[in-house]
C-alpha cells in the first residue's frame, strides 16, 4: 500500500514538473515571437543522392581503398585502366538494360510503390493520339529535356499550342541540337566518354526547328528577338559558323536586340570566320564595340569567349591583348574564372615559347578561395596547369601547390572526366619522379596507385629510370612491387619495360648472396616466361622474346635456385633461335655456363658453348677449356667439344696441364 502511494506521489510530482516546463517554454516562445519573426527559408531543390553526398562529406576519403562504385571483392576490383572502364560501363549497361526492359514491358510495371508516385520508377508514357496529350504534357517533357518525346507531342498537337510553349520547344531543340542528351543518371558514361577533339560543324537541320523559327520571328518584337537569340546560340554552339554570322548580320540590320549570352557565342565563332591573327583581332574588337554600343553588359562568358579567340592568335598579338582584356574586365568587376586562367596558360605558356611563371601567380590568386563552376571549360584548368608545371616550368614545388589546390575543399569536381584525371596525374607523377627523392616519391605513389591512378607505360618507364639513378639498396626492394604492378596494369606487353626491369634485377639492383630477393626476382622472371609462352596464337599484338630478355630470365632463375627453369630457358634459346630476336650478351652466357659447370650439367654446358661458338664469341674457347678440365667427359662429349672449338685449343690446354 505504501509503495502504491509512493508511486502515485511520484507520478504527480512528474506531472507537475512537466506542466511547469511547458509553461516556461510557452512563455519563452511567446516572448521570442514578439522580438523576432521566424523566417522560413526558400525550398532548395535536392537531387536523389544529395543526402548521401552530405554524409560522405563528413568523412575523409581513403585513397588506398577502391572507389565505392566497384564491388568490395578482391576478384572484382579493377586494377588497370581498361578494366576500370569496362567494369564501370558494364554496370551502367545493366542500368540501361533495366530501363529498356521497363519500357518494353511497361504493362508489368504499373504498380505504384510510393504515394505520391516517383516518376523515375515508372515507365514513360507513350502518346499516340491527340486526345492523350495537352500543352501541359508538352511543357512537362520539355522541362525534363526529352527531345524526341517533345517533338512527337508537338506533332500530335498539330502545333496548336501557345507562343510561349513554342518558344520553349524551340529553345530545347537549339540547345540540344534536336538530339536526346545523355541521361543525367548515367554518370559513368559521362565520366568515361571520349569527347572528340575534332572541330567540325555538327549542326543538325530539324524541320520542326525551322518551322518554329519561321513562326516566332514574325510575332511581336520580344518574341522575335528571343527566337533570333536562340537560333544564333544554337548555330554558333554547334559550329554552323557561316550561317550564324549571316543571321548575326541580319540581326544587326533589323536592329534585333541581342543579349550577352548570344554575343558570347558569336565571339567564339571569330576563330573560324577569319584566318589571319590581325583579322581575328579586328573582328573581335568590332563585336565587343557592338556590345558596348547596344548597351549590353558583358559577363564572365564574354571574357572567356574573347580569351578563347585570343589563344588562337600569334604571340605578337595574343599576350598584349590578353592582358588588356583581363585588366578591363577586372575594372568592371568581372573576375577571371578557371576557364579564363586556362586560356591564359595556353597564351603565355606555349611549348616552344619563353618560360613564363604566370602559373605561380594564378595559384597564389586562387589559394584560399572557394572556386565556383562558371564555365564548361573550367574543367580544363587543372589538367593544363599540371602540364605547364611539368613540361614548361619543370617545377615540382608549383606542381605540389597546384595539387594542394585541387584537393582543397570541393575543388576535385574540377578534374573533369576520366581522361583529364589521367592526364593530370600523369604529369604530376612524372614531375615528382624526376625531381623528388625516390623514398618521397614512393609515399605519393602508394597513396595514388592503383585505386586513384594507374601509371601509363611512359610513367612506369620514368620510375624505372629513377630506380636506376639511385643507389641499389634504395630500389632493390621496390622492383618486385613494380613488376607486380606491371602485371596488374597489363603492361607486360611493353618490351621496353620488361627489358629494363629485368636488367635492373640482374645488374644494378643485384641483391647480396643469400638474400630472399633472389627468389622474388626469379618468380618475377618466370611470370614473364609464362606470360610470353602462353600467349594466344591469334593475338594481334604478341610480345616476342629477345635474347637479352631470355638471358635475364635464365640468370635470375639461376640466382633464385631454380636450376631446372634455367635449363628450360637455355633449351628454348638454343633450339628455337628463330623465335628469339637478338642474342644474350656474353656476361649472361658466361654466368650460365659457369652454373652448368658447377652443377656438373654437361649437356647444358655443351649447349651454351655451341651457342656461343655459333655466335662467334671468342669466350667460347675459354668455356670449352674450363669444361674439359673440370667435368668428366665421355668420348662422344669430347668429340663434340673438339668440333666446336677445334683440337688446337684443347691440345694447348693439355700441354699446359702436363707442364
Secondary structure, 3 states (H helix, E strand, C coil): CHHHHHHHHHHHHHHHHHHHHHHHHHHHHHHHHHHCCCCCCCCCCCCCCHHHHHHHCCCCCCCCCCCCCCCCCHHHCCCCHHHHHHHHHHHHHHHHHHHHHHHHCHHHCCCCCCCCCCHHHCCCCCCCCHHHCCHHHHHHHHHCCCHHHHHHHHHHCCCCCCHHHHHHHHHHHHHHCCCCCCCCCCHHHHHHCCCCCCCCCCCCCCHHHHHHHHHHCCCCHHHHHHHHHHHHHHHHHCCCHHHHHHHHHHHHHHCCCCCHHHHHHHHHCHHHHCCCHHHHHHHHHHHHHHHHHCCCCCCHHHHHHHHHHHCCCCHHHHHHHHHHHHHHHHHCCCCCCHHHHHHHHHHHCCCCCCCCCHHHHHHHHHCCCCCCCCCHHHHHHHHHHHHHHHHHHCCHHHHHHHHHHHHCCCHHHHHCCHHHHHHHHHHHHHHHHHHCCHHHHHHHHHHHCCCCCCCCHHHHHHHHHHHHCCCHHHHCCCHHHHHHHHHHCCCCCCHHHHHHHHHHHHHHCCCCCCCCHHHHHHHHHHHHHHHHHCCCCCCCCCCCEEHHHHHHHHHHHHHCCCHHHHHHHHHHHHHCHHHEECCCCHHHHHHHHHHHHHHCCHHHHHHHHHHHHHHCCCHHHHHHHHHHHHCCCCHHHHHHHHHHHCHHHHHHHHHHHHC
